[in-house]
């Protein structure tokens, strides 16, 4: 029997190889899924770690050590808790405040020891500290205090005392003599090495005074802030250690809390791990969407291959039965040949699946590495191989159980009556249920199978309708005398295998079409998200500064508005320098029908110039009358530097009726200041009945005679001789006070809401856009923005970051649209679409193989029919037309049905596929693929199938015999 099976394999080696290749695809696809998910894990971790902020790769431990107590923790206690987490590089630090060189008691010097600090600074003069008693100063501090290399200084530990205006520092113990040996500048202020200590932040008056640990020991002090910054190496974030690392960080916090309540653990690593895990989870939801249809199609092709292979051997099985062969001989003859091919294909598929993923990974993620060849990806291979054997048995059951008479029939009997197709109805019900769950719970559970089940349901529907429609076409063509079309249509209508072939082709084309829809729409979504989410071709984030400073600094860098625009995130809107919208922002059709110039004109209409004055002295005179309050009133003048140096509030107090005259000096306004407003309030935190009349007679050189140039909130304003009169009567009190502001901006402030336009830059479909200059003028405070940025176009000069730094802006991030697009493309959902495309391509190749196999098996039967028809006088031309219209026409019809199926299933389920691995603003994302991608791939797939149909369904040599000779 073994020899007979081997002889059968040699004789029909083409069918055996086809069956082996089909099994290879089944098992290979099953192996490729976990292997590709492993690849996604590695790629996601590499991408997220590379793009993480410095704080997302560090753990900072700190504790305030009481130097007057012997029972407190020491420096070793702080660092020991980190030793349990491998893969971190530790940097130790210690610091405390000192006084002695700062002229104001409100300022203290930050005497700091930081391990290897000299390797991360640039020495402008002198050298780095070596022994005790030596320090290095920051360049701005040295310049401001007039200190240089070789100068002696005395510092003492500083204790602080609270005051209404802030801490006041005083010396503790004797001062320690020190020597300045160098002046430094930080090499990279935002370097990961500096951690989250804000050594060089904008709001820091003086840079730290760096010294050695031995110098710190010279000081008499009550406490020291000690700590360690641990930075993770890239290999620390191994894909297999994500959960373990999260648990270790949680354990670290617990251990330090048990050791001492003085410890503080600060880290943003859990946020990074959350992003990684989310991206991996979405990939695990998305990859099966492409894998399941491929597996179903592979099993279908395998079923058809075995079925048609045994179909060609039905006479052999009949001969065995006629010669008295037992039933098990028939089973061995039928199964032996297929079993050998299936086992060989399963073994080859275990390797091929991993090699395919390895090749795809090497192309998509060069340098990623990873164990693609291993036993972990083979855990599902035995089940896939067992499934192939079960499919083979199901495909042969009818042939093995049929009587001899049925085995001798050339054409299978067609179904008669109105038999209910239970299997097809069950698939339809499951498809409907999966779509319902998809709408309810998203891409989970049965919802993950919704695309595959819907494709199968539509393909079964088209296959069910094909035979009746082909029969109608054949009879209609016969009545019209079109013999070629009639023979082709009737040939397809009378053979049940044609319906299966339609099922195969429709499914394959739909799988590829759905994959292309998913990939193309996802690419469009990422492109739009990158362009809208970034806002401009390039966006530079800067350290927090005042909105005035940001605006003035950007205008100083680009006075003509050719390439730069200031932008700041406000609590409920995005504020930008709108006159520069048209030159900086890439204005998309998604932003609505208004052009950028129209939006700028809407948000920045002409307005009066701001109220400004210059000089360090500000004279103020006002009269207070009808004061009915139990506490004094305070009239504050809020000023903002026109050079962007910040804001200042000058308070003036009045306790009774009378005339008050003040002259306050403020160096902030030497070059000029803008008047933000006057703020009148009661000097009490509890609600107080407020009744007072204030007449402002003098405010610098401002003209106070026109009340229309001022607006007030909470009182009544009138112009009086020589000034403005503000009358306030609030029995319930005014907790927020009364503001008197110049009308130097449109009020109410013009706002463009996302609802009035399809979308807005950076905001998407939710939020509003305002003008930064006018928003700052209307605001009652000129504080820092939540997020300060500089938007740049492609014409920005190469040294733009240097130009911004010269204006006092510290760059913290630099992002372009292309970088954002690449970041989104490296997340789990985007990586999963590559597997969809691979599955679609393999699906078409499977269909091509199945089509070729079925056509070859069907050719022998068709040759007999054609020879008989030629004997009866049918013209050769009609036969050629029949061959032309048989399989090629079936391919075209199935291709159109597959395209319709792909688009219909995409409309039903495509919305549920995740696109991004992070939360983004609401965007007007496209839901349909580009008009080019799907038609081109459809045309390519149909062309391939047509080529196979024409090749496999060509003329058999037997048809070239003379018409009178019948084989």
Secondary structure, 3 states (H helix, E strand, C coil): CHHHHHHHHHHCHHHHHHHHHHHHHHHHHHHHHHHHHHHHHHHHHHHHHHCCCHHHHEEEEEEEEECCCCCCCCHHHHHHCCCCCCCEEEEEEEEEEEECCCCCCCCCEEEEEECCHHHHEEEEEECCCCCCCEEEEEHHHHHHHCCCCCCEEEEEEEEEECCCCCCEEEEEEEEEEEEEEEEEEECCCCCHHHCCCCCCCCCCCCCCEEECHHHHCCCCCCEEEEEEEEEECHHHCCHHHHHHHHHHHHHHHHHHHHHCCCEEEEECHHHHHHHHHHHHHHHHHHHHHHHHHHHHHHHHHHHHHHHHHHHCCHHHHHHHHHCCCCHHHHHHHHHHHHHHHHHHHHHHHHHHHHHHHHHHHHHHCCCCCCCCCCCHHHCCHHHHHHHHHHHHHHHHHHHHHCCHHHHHCCCCCCCCCCCCCHHHHHHHHHHHHHHHHHHHHCCCHHHHHHHHHHHHHHHHHHHHHHHHHHHHHHHHHHHCCCHHHHHHHHHHHHCHHHHHHHHHHHHHHHHHHHHHHHHHHHHHHHHHHHHHHHCCCEEEEECCCEHHHHHHHHHHHCCCCCCEEEEEEECCEEEECHHHHHHHCCCCHHHCCCCHHHHHHHHCCCCCCCCEECCCEEEEEEEEECCCCCCCEEEEEEEEECCCCCEEEEEEEECCCEEEEEEEECHHHCCCEEEEEEEEEECCCCCCCEEEEEEEEEECCCCCCCHHHEEEECCEEEEECCEEEEEEEECCCCCCCEEEEECCCCCCCCCEEHHHCCCECCCECCCEEEEHHHHHHHCCCCCECCEEEEEECCCCCCCHHHHHHHCCCCEEEEEEHHHHHHHHHCCHHHHHHHHHHHHHHHHHHHHHHHHHHHHHHHHHHHHHHHHHHHHCCCCHHHHHHHHHHHHHHHHHHHHHHHHHHHHHHHHHHHHHCCCCCCCCCCCCCCCCCCCCHHHHHHHHHHHHHHHHHHHHCCCCHHHHCCCCCCC
